[in-house]
């Protein structure tokens, strides 16, 4: 810094996108004035433990999110395509059934993929928990900030 002050950024190297990592693998990135003290490191460890518990409690299991998205969108798309294809002239019942199955598979698969990507919100919850909890303790927050992941 211009006046001889220093700050230290502590960061976790994330080689996989958020949706591909388990909540237990999350790590907080943070910045402190000067080098982190033992007390600040203890604060980060406490935030890490508590916010992992919070994140697991407020987010459903990843498999539930993926399956729920897939089933919901697939179930909506199947009858929509079935009935829409029935309105076309010359479409047989067999072809109409095929359109319904196609709608279920394609919409369900794309929604499941969306569920996977959207599960990345778990890391935001984790970081937001840590930042807001730290803000409650001004004696620690005045010289330290939690950094958000770019994902």
Steps between C-alpha positions, in 0.01 A plus 500: 500500500620857440579586864695185575196309622454144386215261443515127455256303288443138598335307222398144427593354164181372342585267213142378451182703454282541807236253384763225471625536857357374827412758765768354729767604248407870510757736649467866585714755325563813702716811525657654809697811580861390531538124560222302665532454873436170677173648625387589147586150378292359786210726397520372141507139624191561715317669211597212271361234736177682578424606144556151359239371746263783401551442127429127529187570704343756264580329169353164400728214408637556149337181366160622623548833320600331175224239502232747609588739216510221244170345607321832528596630157470160333153448645388840378648461151371148429125578497561837334676340203257208497194724468670752271604225258145362506376828356714453189315340206601144417690424823430146617458402866836318484677812378311709753626269780854528360481880519386476862790267589743723314374803694544320831854382421636820345337744742580278798865462401551871436328590827719251687806668350362833613453355848866401506618848402256675734630297793804728484291735713613296798836677496332841492297398807819388674690822423202722577456326836865563587498865391179581688605315813837678498319835468330432835839500673648841427809430710603244234332652193686832518825347371366207297256434212365183344554484121242353262578233248474594132281195429 
